[in-house]
């Protein structure tokens, strides 16, 4: 039985240590906002924060995560959905199909935590998530808009 600290709550997960963290979060913890995209840690749909670092949860095994590590999912980013990135995303209608957006939002939130005023180059380097709909220009503007809100 593994113990995980997910969104500030310790939960027990009865799964094999080689189970991807993504499936532990979705199937065992019941938080389905984190999406499966490719299964090879390339697309970013499954991005969560692991100790504040954006991490593609399909590429991390349950056995490699300790109870001391803090996992934050899209559900834990903001209890009321009003993180500055989420507000900017809604204001700009960033998502089209929306499938990749929880991972995009998690990657963008981590970027802003590290660099509150990112440049276009910072955004391009940090946002390696794949959007099938190609909303990259709106993603960039959403990050800039959120940065302006965070910085006052």
C-alpha positions in Angstrom: 0.0 0.0 0.0 1.5 3.3 -1.1 0.8 6.6 0.6 0.6 9.8 -1.5 0.3 13.4 -0.5 -2.2 14.7 -3.1 -3.5 18.2 -2.9 -2.6 18.4 0.7 -4.2 15.1 1.7 -2.5 11.8 2.4 -4.2 9.0 0.6 -3.5 5.3 0.4 -3.2 3.6 -3.0 -3.4 -0.1 -3.3 -1.6 -0.6 -6.7 1.6 -2.1 -8.0 4.7 0.0 -7.5 5.2 0.1 -11.3 1.7 1.7 -11.9 2.1 5.1 -13.5 1.3 8.0 -11.1 -1.3 9.2 -13.7 -3.4 6.0 -13.2 -2.9 6.1 -9.4 -4.3 9.6 -9.4 -7.2 8.9 -11.8 -8.2 5.4 -10.9 -7.3 5.0 -7.3 -7.6 8.6 -5.9 -10.5 9.5 -8.2 -9.1 12.8 -9.5 -9.8 12.7 -13.2 -8.8 16.3 -14.2 -5.3 15.0 -15.0 -5.6 13.5 -18.5 -4.0 10.6 -20.4 -2.6 11.7 -23.7 0.3 9.7 -25.1 1.6 7.5 -22.3 5.2 8.3 -23.0 5.6 11.6 -21.2 5.7 13.7 -24.4 2.4 15.5 -24.8 2.0 17.0 -21.3 -1.8 16.3 -20.8 -0.9 14.4 -17.6 1.2 17.3 -16.1 0.9 17.6 -12.3 3.2 19.4 -9.8 5.6 17.1 -7.9 7.2 19.2 -5.2 6.4 22.3 -7.3 8.0 20.9 -10.5 5.8 20.3 -13.5 5.9 16.5 -14.0 4.4 14.3 -16.6 2.6 11.8 -14.4 2.4 9.0 -17.0 6.2 8.7 -16.9 6.5 8.5 -13.1 5.8 5.2 -11.3 3.9 5.0 -8.0 6.8 3.3 -6.4 9.1 6.2 -7.1 7.0 8.7 -5.2 7.2 9.1 -1.5 4.6 10.3 1.0 6.8 13.2 1.7 6.5 14.5 -1.8 3.7 16.9 -2.5 1.6 16.2 -5.6 -0.7 18.9 -6.8 -3.3 18.2 -9.5 -5.5 20.6 -11.5 -8.2 20.0 -8.8 -5.7 21.2 -6.1 -4.3 24.2 -8.0 -7.2 26.4 -6.8 -10.2 25.2 -4.8 -12.5 27.7 -6.5 -10.9 27.7 -10.0 -9.6 31.2 -9.7 -5.9 30.8 -10.0 -4.7 33.7 -12.2 -3.9 31.2 -15.0 -7.4 29.8 -14.9 -8.9 33.3 -14.9 -6.8 34.3 -17.9 -7.6 31.0 -19.7 -11.4 31.7 -19.4 -11.0 35.4 -20.3 -9.2 34.5 -23.5 -11.1 31.3 -24.4 -7.8 29.5 -24.6 -9.1 26.0 -24.8 -10.9 24.7 -27.9 -11.4 21.0 -27.3 -9.9 21.4 -23.8 -8.3 18.0 -23.6 -4.7 19.3 -23.0 -5.7 22.3 -20.9 -5.3 20.8 -17.4 -1.7 19.9 -18.3 -1.2 23.3 -19.9 -2.5 25.1 -16.9 -0.3 23.1 -14.5 2.8 23.8 -16.7 1.9 27.5 -16.9 1.3 27.8 -13.2 4.7 26.3 -12.4 6.3 28.7 -14.9 4.8 31.7 -13.2 5.8 30.4 -9.7 9.4 30.2 -11.0 9.3 33.4 -13.2 6.6 35.8 -12.3 7.2 37.9 -15.4 8.2 35.4 -18.2 9.3 36.6 -21.6 8.1 35.0 -24.8 11.3 33.0 -24.8 10.7 31.8 -21.2 7.2 30.7 -22.2 8.4 28.9 -25.3 11.1 27.0 -23.3 8.7 26.0 -20.5 5.5 25.2 -22.4 6.4 22.0 -24.2 2.9 20.6 -23.9 1.2 19.7 -27.1 -2.1 21.2 -28.1 -3.9 19.4 -30.9 -6.0 22.5 -31.6 -3.0 24.8 -31.9 -4.0 27.4 -29.3 -0.3 28.3 -28.6 -0.8 32.1 -29.3 -3.7 32.2 -26.8 -1.7 30.1 -24.3 1.2 32.6 -24.5 -1.2 35.6 -24.1 -2.9 33.8 -21.2 0.4 33.4 -19.4 1.3 37.1 -19.9 -2.2 38.2 -18.7 -1.9 36.0 -15.6 1.6 37.4 -15.0 0.3 40.9 -15.1 -2.3 39.9 -12.5 0.2 38.2 -10.3 2.7 41.0 -10.4 0.0 43.6 -9.6 
